[in-house]
Amino acid sequence: PDKGKPDWNASVGFATRQVGNVAKPTVIISQSGDKVVIRTESTFKNTEISFKLGEEFDETTADDRNCKSTVSMEGDKLVHVQKWDDKETKFVREIKDGKMVMNLTFGDIHAVRTYEKA
């Protein structure tokens, strides 16, 4: 890989990538007072984060990275930024045509995942 570009494969193990490629997770986003909870359930692993919008919190990801994360609302978009080891991942979730569309960015790598309402 180019030294100036992040290497996604070096950040996520092979087995995790393979399972992640076929997993069809259920994502539940809820709010209670000023706390927001995002719960992701799959046959691979369940994760849950709880946070206040705009406040940094510690997050352990599904692939066991320890991050400093911040989630905020930008218009109708839920923007989630994870920082670890001088790297950054950004998830932007929004509702389009009744589906949740999540845009993921890591350096110059970009992916889109679309979730259907259950």
Protein Blocks (a to p, Z undefined) as FASTA:
>chain_A
ZZkbccfklmpcfklmmmmmmpccddddddehjbccdddddfkbccdddddehiacdddd
fkopacddddddehjaccddddeehiacddddddeehiacddddehjaccddddddZZ
